Every structure is written in C-alpha cells, then in structure tokens.
Amino acid sequence: MTLSILSVASEAVPLVKTGGLADVVGALPAALAAHDVAMTTLLPGYPAVTATLGKKPKVLHTWDRLLGEPARLLAGKIGVGSSEGHPLLVLDAPGLFAREGGPYVDATGRDWPDNWKRFAAFGRAAADIAGGGVKTLTFDLIHAHDWQAGMALAYLRFAPFSGDGAGPQLPSVITIHNMAFQGHYGADLFPALGLPPQAMAIDGIEYHGGISFLKAGLAAASRITTVSPTYAREIREPGFGMGLEGLIRAREGEVSGIVNGIDPAVWNPASDAALKSGYTARALAKRATNKRALEAEFGLEKGDGPLFVVISRLTWQKGMDVLLEAADHLVGIGARLALLGSGDAALESGFHAAAARHPGRIGVRIGYDEALSHRMLGGGDAILVPSRFEPCGLTQLYGLAYGCVPVVSRTGGLADTVIDANLAARQAGVATGVQFDGVRWQTLADALTRTVQLYRDPAAWRSLQRAGMGADFTWTGSGEAYADLYKSLTVTR
C-alpha cells in the first residue's frame, strides 16, 4: 500500500530557497517515491511560488478567515533535478505572503513583524488539510519542517479541524534542520492563535513565559528527527540544544538522525554545465582547467599550493570569525582563498580587508551565486567548513562529490560524513577529508597546515579526492530511512 504524506515547509527548491531546508524538502518526494511513499508538499504562497501556478490555478479549498485573513488552497506541481511533477499545495493568503522581500525578512533584512501570524496561519491551514478539512485530500502522516511548520502539529493536537467533528489524529514527524531558529514570541499573542487554554502549558507551546513555535512542534510530534545522527546526540546538551535540550532528553527514545542527501542530477562534475571542463574520479587532471578559470574569476595568482574555497553564510555559527583570524596564516603557508558568501557586516568588511592585504592570494565575492558555487567546487582544491555547530551541512557533501576535499570541524553532520585523513584511514584508503576539534585559531591553523602537507603529496591527495567522489551521499539511503520511519508510525492505523 502506498503511504500518503503531507510535507509542510516554508521553502523548497526549485521555487524558494534561503538554505539547506529548501534542498531537503525539494528532494524528498522523489527520494520516497521508490519506497511506496507519495509525498505532497505544502508551501506558503510567496509571489515566486504562486507565479508557477498559472493565471487560473486549481482551487481546492477556501478560508474566509484564516487567523483573520482570506485564503485559498491551490494545487500545482513541484520538481527539481531528477524529481519532476510531484504534488504541490500552496496556501494563497495575499495578506500574509504576497509581498516583496524574502520569506522571513523585508528588503532591509529585518524580520517581518507579523511572522508569528504568517506561520501560525500556515500551521492552521496545514492542520485543517491533514485533519480532513479538504474533502478531496487524505493523508496517512504529516511531516513538519522547522519552526515555521511547528504550529501545524500543535493545532492538530489541541484544536483539530472540526467541520464534521474532530478530524483523525494523524501520526506526525518534525525535522529539526537547525535548533538555533525556534520562532519565539510573546505570550500576549496567544489569544490570537485560536488554541484552547491548555495549549499554553509546559508540555504545549509555552516557553519561558512566552511561545515557541518549534517547541510546539517538538512537544506534539509522534517522532522527532534531525539531519544527522551526531546532531541528534548533540542537541541533548546545553551547548547545542539551545534551551530545548531538556525536552529532547525527555523524548530521547523518539529522537533520531537521518543524514541529508544530494541529487546527482544537479551535483555531478561529469555533466555540470557550469564547469569549464567536466571530469570524473578517473580523470581528475581535467579539474586543472576549472582551477585556472576560477583563479582568473577571483583575480588570484597561480601557485603550487592548494586553493581553498568557502561557500557560506558569514556568521559566528559557521566559524567565519576564526577563519578570518587564520587568513594570514593560510596565505603564509602557501595557500590561497576564494570566498563566496554574505552575512555579518563586520565579517564582510574583514574579508574585504584580508583580500586587500593579500591581493592575488585572497579573493572575495559578497552575495550568493548558484552557478559560481558550482565553479568553485569544480575548481577549488579544498572546501573549508569550520562550523561551530552544523546539523548536517550540504556544502561538504557537494565538495566530496566534486573532489574538492572538505576541511571541517568535528561536529554534527560534518563528523558523520567526512572521514579524517589520519594514518589508519589513509592506509585503508577510506579517508575523504580533514577534521579538527574545536573552532579556535590554533586548531584551524593546524588543520590548514595539515591540508597543505597532504596536498603536496599528489598520490595522497588523489586518494582523498577519489574516496570522496566514490562515497554515496545520494538520497537513496536517506529516502529509505524516512520511508521506514513513516511506515513504523502508520502500521497500526
């Protein structure tokens, strides 16, 4: 029997993306199709999403007042890479989502002041759909992603759709893509949510006297997943749990980690149209053409040392402050750096200053460019991911696929997906990158030095590249793991 799953998320490629959440949500339907799981994705009706539905989209349901706003449920299709034509539902609520700017912030980078209402209404609509409020739609399980979808599970728990009486109590899963983002709001907003008084409790949506949308979902879900096994263990501790470690420990037996995958139709150096020269693990020499082109694009001198690349948000979480401190050391040991990213203004200025100190050795591009990120992976020698915490990370997976050796901190999904080039791993031929413990100047500097030493041994370096390119981080295994989880929760229904 084919299971029918409602996936509820605030973004999904190829329609809207601010981070790795979108990649996962966009890839899941195709990853699950091979396991008798049919997934329907529910997204907010941002302009970029509704524009794909045509001038006369199919209307499945209407709300006169969805938390005070008129709204419609529209039908469409979503697909990316090897995933084409999976069912899409769009919550068309112009008063909440039809606006210029990003999904969560305005044109100045400030959070939309009504984000609480936008994503509470989104959750209310998801609960109505999952709970039987749309007669043409039935689901076996609801899967919510991050805080923006957390309220869907709270509404199902405390105030399910009641058009014909209470709807079915569906099993549910919530996935934490980053515990740092929790959707905190003041308790004064509780009356506007339309929940019964018992929801404002320690085992409900209450959090330190206020409201947390993520906590609401974690407390209500049948099962909790994160995007790597190591992160699932880390979030039990204060340094990673961000105030919710007690709840995670209390539900320890219901928390698990499933590593994200990548789509080989999108991330494949043999067929990537963004590259000057395609290549495989057996034809690594062809990467040299891409490296020369990348050096020219960033205004870098040619050199016999490695070219490190960074594709990242410039934030404390990503360890970019420590990388900035280590930039002079990187140049001093004969390496070069090409950086693409944006974020903290002080870090942006700092990297520009580093590039000015080391012209031809450090190149910086502020912003994001998808095609450029592909060119950096295809031409860089090593990709730096010195995150203080990283639930899964996709950049290091792209690096592995492209023979761009990951240099990573030993945390979360980075620890789960990169095998350190210690002596035993190198002798066994399984090493794929360089790991280091603790994001500090000395540990990062040591990792950079070790990477340069490995690079100067061509045979050792090729072994790292080929082992990484031979690893399987497609969605095959991860899709099966999610399918098994869904089936375990629905077997008795």
N, C-alpha and C positions, 0 to 999 in steps of 0.2 A: 504494500500500500504506500502511495506517495504521501509524504507529510507536507502540509501547507503551513508555511512560516511567514509571519509578518515581521519584517525588519524595520525598526523605527530609528531614524538617524537624522541629524541636522545637515549632513553633507554626504555626497557620494560622487566619485568620478564616473563619467566624464562631465557631469553637469555643474557641480560646485565643489571646490576644494580649498581648504586652508591648511590641511596637514594630513598625516597618515591615516586618520579616521576615514577620510573620503576614499582612500585607496582600498582599505579593507571592506567597507560597505559596498563599494562598486564591484569588487571581485567576488564576494561571497556567493551571489546567485549562481554563477557558472561553476564555482568550486563545489557546490552542493548538488547540482543537477545530476551528476553521475551517481549519486547515492540515494536516489529516490526522494529527494527533498526539493520542493518547489517553493522558492522564496519570492515574496512580493515586497518591494521597498517603498516605504512611506517617507517623503521628503516635504519640507516646508515649501510654499510657493514663492520662492525668490524669483525675481524677474528672469534670471538666466535659466531657471527651471521651467517656468510656465511658457517661456518663449519656444520651447521644444515641442509643445503640445499642439501647435497649430491654432488657427483662428477660431475653430469650433470644436474644442475638446469635448470628450465624452464626460458628462456629469453623472456621478454615481450617487451623490447624496448632497443635501444642503443643510446648513445650520442657520437659523435666523439669528441666534445669539450664542456664539461660542465664546464664552467669557466676555460677552458684550459685543462681539464683532460678528458680522455676517461672514459666512464662509461656505465654500463648496469643496467637495472631494472630486478630483479629476483623475482620469485614467490615462496612462501612457505606457511607454516602453523605455527601458534603460539598458545600456550595454557599453562595454569598453574592451578593447583588445580582442581576446578570444571569447568575450562574453557579449552576445548580441541578443536584444529583443526579450529581456526579462520584464515581468510585470512591474509597473511603477504606479504608485498612488501619490497625488500631490494635493496638499492642503492649500487651497487657494483662498487666502484671507488677506485681501489687499491692505486692510488697515494695519496688519501686523508685519507683512513680509514684502509688499510691493514698494520698495524704497531703494534709493541709490546708496552705495556703500557696501560693506561686507556683510556676511551673515550675522556677525555678532557686534560689529563696531561701525561707527559712522565714518565719513570721509576723513575726519581728523584723527581717527584711531581710538576714539572713546567708545566705551560700551554703550549700546543703545539703552536708554534709561528704562525702557519697557521690556527688556529681555525676559524678565520674570513672567510677564503676561504672554509674550510671544511663545515661549516654550512650555508654559503651563497649558495654554490653549492647544498647542501641538500635542501635548501629552493627553489632554482631554479627548481630542479627536481620535488619537490612536486607541485609547481605551474604548471609545464608542465603537470603533471599527472592529477591534478584537473581541469586544463583548457582545457582538451580534446586532449592532445598530444599523448596519448596512446589509439589507436582506440578500444581496447578490454575492456577499463575501463571507466566507467562513475560514477560520484558521485553527490549527492544532496547537500553536505555540506562538508567543510574542517574544521577540529578541530586541531589547533596547540597548542603545549605544551611548555611553557617557551621560553627563548631567542633563544635556538638552532633551534627552528622551526619558530620563528617570521618572518624571511625573506620570508617565503612561502607566507604570506599574503601580504607583500609589493610587491613582484613580481606579484601576481595576480592583485593587484590594479594598479600598474604602468606599468607593462610590461608582460601582459598575453601571454600565448602561441599563436603563430600566424602562425602555419603551414598551416591552411586553413582560415586565418583571425583570429580575436580576439576570444578567447575561451569564454565560458559562465562566467559571473560574479557570481560565487557561493557565497551564504551566508557563513559566517565564524565565528568561535568561537576561542578565545585564552584563555587558562587557565594559570593563574599565580600560580605556585607552590611555588615560593619564590621570592619576589620582589628584594631581595638583589643581585641576579645574573641577569645582564642586557645585557651582550655582548657589551661592549664599545670598540670602535676602532677609529682610527684617520680618519679625513676627507680625507687624502691623498689616502685612499683605495677606495673611492667612484667610481672613473673611472673604476676600475676593476670589479665592481659589475654588470655592464651592465644595469643600470637603467637610465631612462631619467633625465635630469637636474631638473625637477620639484619635483622629489622624495627627493632631498636634501633640504628640507624645514621644517619649524617648525611643519607643520601638516603631515610630512612624516617621514623620518628616521633620520633627523638631531637631534642632542642632544648636546647642549652647544658647538657648533662648531665642534663636531665630529659626530660619528654614534653610534646609539644604536639599536641592533637587537630586543630587547624586545620592545622598544618604537615603532619600525617599525610595529610590530605585533599589539600592542595596538591601534595605530592610524588607522590601516587598518581594524581591525576586526569588524564584524557586532555586536558581543556581546563579553563582557569580563567576565570571571568567575574567582573566586579564590576558594580555597579548604575549606573555612568555611565562614559563614555569618559574624562573628565578624571580621575576617581578611579583608573582603570586605569593612567593615566600617573603619577599622584602616588605610588602605592604602590611605585614603583621607588626612591623616595628615602627616606632615613632618617626624615625628619620625619613621613612618612605610613605607611611600611612596617612600623613597629613591630617592628623586628628581623628581619622576613622579606623585606626589600627585596632581599637577595641572591638568594634563591630566585626571587622574581618576575623579577628581571633575567635570571637564568639561563634562565627559561622565557618570555622576553619575547614570542616569536612565538606562544605558546599562551595569551596573556592578552588579553582584550578586555572592553569595557564595553558593557552594554545598559541604557539608562535604564528605570527603572520606569514603569509606567503607573498610571492611576487608573480606577475603574469609574464611568462616568457614570450608572449606575442608582442609585449610592449618593451620588455627589458631583455634584449638579445643582441649582443655585439656583432653577431654574424649577419643580421638583417636590419640593423638600426640605421634608418635613413639619415639621422642627424650626424653620423660619423663620416669623416673623410674616407676612411677605409674600414670595411668590415673585417672581422677576424674571428678565429676560434682558438681553443686551447692548444691546438696543434699548429697554429700559425700566428704565434704571439709577435713575431717580428713585424707584422703588419701594423701593430699598435704604434710603431715609431712615427708613421705618417700622422696619426692623430695627435701625438705628443708635440710634434713640430708645429702643427696647426694651432694647438692650444697655447703653446708658448707665444706664438705671434698674436693670438687674440688677446692675451693678457699683457702683452708687452714685456715678456720675460726673456732674459738671455738664455742661450743654450748652455747646458752644463752636464757634467758627468755624474752629478748626484741626483737623487730622486726628486721628482716633482710631486709635492704633497698638494692635495686638493681638499677644500672644505665646502660643503653644500649644507647650509644650516641656518636656523634662526640664531641670531646673535644675542644670546641670553645667558644668564647665570646657569640655568639648568643644563645647557649644552656645553658648559665649561669653557665658553669663549673668552672669559676674562683671563683664565690661566693660559690659554693658547696665546693670547695677546702678550702676556708676560714672557712667554717662551719664544716669541717670534725672532728675537735677535739670536737666540741660541740656535734655532732652526737654520737660519742663514749662515751662522758661524760654522756649522758642521758640514757645509757644502750643499745644503738642500735649497729648494725654492718652494714658494707657496702661491697657489691660486685660490682665491676665496670668493664665494658667491653666497650672499645672504643679506638679511636685514633684521632689525630689532632694536635693541637698546641704543639710543643716540650716542652715548659715551663710547660704546664699543665700536660703533660705526666710525666715529671720529678717530678712535685709537688705531683701528686697522688702516685707515687712510694715512695716518701719521707714520705707521710702520712701513707702508709702501713708499712714502716719501723718503724715509731714512734709507731704504734699500731698493732704489729703482733698478728694475731689471731682475730683482730677486723675489719681490712680493708684488702680486697683482690683486686688486680688489674690485669687485663689482657689487654694488649695493642694490638689492632688489631680488627678484626671482625670475628665472628664465628656464622653462622646462627643457627646451632644446639644448641650451648651454649646459644644463646639468648632465645631459647625456654625453655631450662632447667632453666634459670634464672627467666623467667616469671612463670614457674610452681612451683618453689621452693621459690622464694622471697616473702616476706610479702607485700612490698610496692615498687612501682617503682617511682623514682624521675625524674621529667621533669621540671626543673626550668628555662625554656627558657625566654629570654628577648622578643623575638617575635617568633611565631610559626604559620605559615599559617594554618595548620591543625594538623599535628602530627599523626603518626600511633602508636607510642610506647604506648601511654596511652590507645588506643583502644585495643591493644593486652593485656595490663595489666587488663583492665576491663573484657575481655573475659576469662582471666586465674585466676581471683580472686586475682590478685596482685594489691593492692589498689593504684591508682595514686595519687601522691602528686605533684601538678602542679601550675605554675604561672597562674594568671588570664589574659590570652591573647589569641587572635586568636582562633584556633580550640580547644585549651585546655579549654578555657572558655565555648565553645559550647558543649563539650562532657562529662565533668566531673561535677557532682553536689556536691557542697561543703557540708561537714558534719556539717552544722550549726544546731542549736537546732531544728528549724522548719522542716528542711529536714529529720533529724534523726527521729523525732516523726512521720513524714509521711511515713517513710520507703523508701524514694527515694534517699537518699544520697549515692554517689558512691565513693567519694574520698575527698581529702583535697586541697583547693585552697588558694593561698595567693597573695596579691597585691604588685607589685614592687619587682624586683630581687635585694635584698640587704641582707647583713648578718643577720640583725635583723629579717626581715620578713621571711627568710628561716629558721632561727633558731627557730622562734616561730612556724612555720608550722611543723618542725621536732618534736618539743616538743608536739604539739597537736596530732600528729600522734602516738607518743609513748603512750600518755594518752588513746587514743582511742583503741590502741592495747591491753592495759591492762584491757580492758572491753570486754571479749570474745563475749558476746552477741552483743554488738555494732559493733565489728569488723566483725563478721559473717554477720551481716545485710548489711554492706558496700560491702562485697565480693559478696553476693547473689544478691544485687541490681545491681551491675556492671555486673555480669555474665548474668543477665536477660535482660540487655539492648540490643537493636537490632542495631548493627552497621555493619550489613552486607551491601552488595551493593544493596539490594532490593529497598530501598527508594531513594538512590543516583542515581541508574540507571534510575529510573522512572523520576527523576528531569532532568537529562541530556536529556532523550528522549523527554520530554515535551519542553525543550528549543529548541532542533533541529526542532521539528515539528512546533513550533511557527515561526521559521525563514524560513521554507520551504513551508508553507501553501499556499502562493500566487504564488509559482513558477509553 
